[in-house]
Amino acid sequence: MTKSAWIEANGVSLRYALSGEGERVLVLVHEMGGSVESFDEVAQLLEPHFRVLRYDQRNCGLSERTTAPLEMDQLVADLAALLDRLDIQGRVALAGSALGASVALAFAATHPERVAALVLMSAATGLPPERKAAAIERAAEVERYGVRPTTDARLMTSFPPVMRTDGERFENVRLRRLATDPFAISAYTRLLAAIDLDAAMAAVACPALVLAGRHDLDRPPQTVDAATANIRNRRFTVLDSGHFMSLQAPELVSGEIDAFLSGIDFSRSKPAS
């Protein structure tokens, strides 16, 4: 049974969903502009083995909208406060998608005692200097015109035609993207252009599974591999998916997460050095 509600954490109202069984807790952190529903199928497949926590990050889904620029420290503090408010003790596994992977990484670097393992899907860990100006311009355009004018073109790289064999699944993702709050996309795009997670990756000591999509033209496997190379205890795997792998290939994603976490000790109070 899934408990879905709102809770105030770190001064913001966050919607969350908590489901599943067992003592191990898995936290799923959605992509830019995503929501609790980004992990519907993954959560359902993993609930027999984990307590699964999902939440809408601030400005996303049905969580509170704020007007101040977003900062990574703020999103990390949101997650820490959410775990505290829900009285989730001990270490958890964090699985983040795209920009959600950056939140998971930063949380693990800031709170190593609370994280048993990381799963990073299509990790969006920042932008090279030559792409930052274009990202800032895109943020401004989305604020002016909304997401519709660019959605189909962007799906050509994140959900390319080779991945569209299930037409219903593709249309579901397309409609989700069209319904995204343009101001949330703008705020998170600016955040992506501002972050630098090199120090965070070097600080992460827990085991990490890095997943890249073979057909992800936004974050190709070679880009994800190079961007996460500084994570010391890393396993890198390429899946037959695009960028939104929790929506495009939930069976593959849940299988990889389940197999990886089966070998993780959640009980120790501190991560291995």
N, C-alpha and C positions, 0 to 999 in steps of 0.2 A: 504494500500500500504506500502511496506517495503522499507525503505531507507537503503542501504548497502554501506559502504564506509570505507576509512581509515582516521585516524586522529592522529596527533602527540600529545601525552600526557605523561607527566613525562619523556620526552626524549626518547620515544619509539613509533614506529608506530603501532597502534592498529586497527584491523579491527572491525567494529561494525555493528549492524543491529538495526534499530529503526522502530517500527511499532505500529499499534493499535490506539485507540481513548481514549479520556477522560483525566481528569486532574491527575489521580493517575498514578504514574510511578512505574513499577515493573522491577527490574534489575535481570537478570538470569545469574548466574556465574557457568560455566561448570566445569566438573570433570577433574582430571589429564589426560592430553593428549587429552581432548575434544576440542570442538570448538563451534562456533555459531550454527552449525547444531545439536548439542546435544539436543537443545530445539526446534527444528522445529515444532513438533506436539504440544508441550505444548504451545508455543507462539501462534500458530494459534488458539488454543482453547481459549486463554485468551485475544487476541487482541480486541474482542468486548467490553471488560470491562476496559482495561488498556492500557497505552502507555508502550510497552514492549521493554526494551533495552537488547540486548545481545552483547557480545564482545568476541573476541579471546584473552585470556590472553597472555602476552609475552611468546615467545617460542612455542606457540600453534597455530593451525589452520593456518591462513594466516597473523598473526601478526609477528612483527620483532623478529628475533632470537638474543639472547645476549649470551655472553660467560661467564660472571661472575656468580658465584653461586647465586641462588635465595634466597631472604629473604622475610618473610611475610610482613614486613613494606614496602617493595618495591611494592608488589602486591596491598597493601592497597592504597599506594600513586598513583599507576596507575589508580585505580578505581576513586579515588577522582579527579584526574586530568581529567579523561574522562568525568565525570559529569560536571566539570567546563567548559571544552571545548565545550560541547554540550549545555551549558547554562541551565542545569536541576537544577532548584531551588526548595527549600522546601524539605520535607522529602520523601523518597522513601521506597518501600519494597524491601528487598534483598532476593532472593531465590538461594541458592547454593547447588550444588550436590557434595558429597564426599569431595575432597580437596577444591572444590569451596565453600563448606559450611564453611570451616575454614577461607577462605578469607572474606566471608560475616560476620562471627563472629568477626574477628579482625577489620573489618571496623566499625561494630556497636559499638565496645568497644572504638575505637579511635575517631569516629565521631558520637557520640550519637545524636547530634542535626540534623543529616541528615537522620536518619533511623526511620521509623515508625513501622516496624515489620520485623521479620526474618522468613524465612522458610529454614530449614536445612534438606537436604535429604541424608540419608546414611552418616552422617557426619564423615569425617576422621579428627579427631582433634589431631592426633599424634600417637605415637607408645609406647608401654611399653618398658622399658629398655632392656628386654631380646630379643626383636625383632629388635632392631635398627641395630645391626651388620649385620644381614641377609639382611635387607633392603639396606644397603650400598653396600653389595656384589652384590645384584640383580642389583643395579644401574650400577655397573661396568660391569656386564655381559651383560646388555642391550646395553651399549656403544660398547662392543666388538662384539656382535653377532646379535644385532637387536632384535626386539620384536617377530618375528615369532616363534623361538624355544619354547617360553613359553606361547604364546597366548592361545592355546587350553586348556592347563592345568589351566591357570588362569580363563578362562571362565567357567570352571567346578564349581568354587566357586562363581563367580560374576553373572553368567547366567547359573545356574544349569539346568539339563535336564527337571526338572519339569516345568520350565518356557519356554520351547521351543515348545510349542504347535503351535505357529505361526512361521513356518520354515523360511519364508522370513524375518521376523523381526529379528530373531536370526542371520541369515546369514549377514544381513545388519550391525548389531553390530559387528560381527566377522570381517568383512572386514574393518570396521572403525578402529578397534583396530590394525589390521595388517598394516594399512596405517599411524599409528601414528609415529611421529618423535622419534626415540629411544633416542636422546639426550634431548628432552623435557621430556620424561618419566624418564630418569636418573636424570635430574635436579630437577624435582618435587618429585621424590622418596627421594632424599637427603633432600629436604625441609621438607617432611613429617617426616623424622627421626629426624629432628632438632627442630621442633616446640613444644611448650608447651603453650596451650591456657587456662589453668586453671584460670589465672588472668583475661583474656579476658571474659571468660564465667561468672565469678563472677561480672564483671563490666557491663554486658549487662542489661539494664533496660527495653527495649522495649519488647512487646509480641513476643513470639517465638513459631513456630510450628515445632516440630521435627518429621520427618517421617523416619521410618525404614522399610526395606523390609523383609517380613516373610521368604523369600527364599534366603536372602543375607547371604552367608557363609563367605564373606570377613568382613562384619560389621553386625553381627547378631543383632536382636532387643535388646537383653540383653546388648550387648556391647555398642550400641548407647545410650540406656537408661542410663547406668551407666556413660558413658563419658560426657553426657550433663546434668547430674543431678544438677550441680551447677548454671544452668541458672534459675534465680528466677521466671520469668513469662513465664513458659514453658508449652506447651501442647504436649503430646507424643502420636503418633498414629502409628500403624503398618499397612502397606499396603500389598496387595498380589502381591509382586514384588520381584525382586532381587536387585543387587547393582546399576545397571544403570537404576534407576526407571523412569527418564525422557524419556528414550528410550524404556523401557520395558512395562511401564504402564502409558502412557501420559494422558489418560483419567482420571485415578484415581488421578494422581498428580495434574492436572489442576483443577479438582473438589475440592480437598482439599485446594489448594491455594485460589481459588475463594471464597469458603465458609469462610475460615479463615480471609481473608482480607476484607470481607464484613463488619466485625465488627470493623475495625481499623480506627481510626481518623488520616488521613494524614495531617490535616491542622495545628495542633499545632506546634509552633516553637521549642518546646523542648519536649523530651520524659517525661513521668510520672516518678516521682522519687520513 
